[in-house]
């Protein structure tokens, strides 16, 4: 084997990739039945690709369909192969690379939002500063007592990351995040 083409943990080490890895958001419409999520996710782990964000929920109750939103990094070539392999899994109805569609429509990214619950312990000046910053970020106080706050914040991933970083020195205790929910702009559906 050529010394330049060492296995990377991915099945795609055979050809040399010159394309840079990019973040992509995939939407996958599947039957809501046991084992489907494991099969979809297994496609990524079996090829050595990490999933940065994963959300799943039933979106069409009458038809028992769920939507899986996956944020991952990879080259366009590899993500196109994964998309085609996902489409071959029997309970998968549709796979859309929302990042590619957004680009085709002249947008940087699809519309992406995340929700986070952020618990901050604080008293005195730190407490006042946490409240002031939460207001600036449009975070809502959903629980509070004299020792802590729990904030609910919704927005782009970068906004959530920034809010968490700002709360660390003020007494950040715990964070719970939903993962990215995404869809493309425009009147067309998935």
Protein Blocks (a to p, Z undefined) as FASTA:
>chain_A
ZZklccehiaklmpccfbdcddddddddddddehklmmmmmmmmmnopacfbdcdddfbl
mnopacddddddddfklmmmmmmmmmmpmklmbdcdfklmmmmnopabdcdddddddddd
dehjllmmmmmmmmmnopacfbdcfkbccddddddfklmmmmmmmmmmnopabdcdebja
dddedjbdZZ
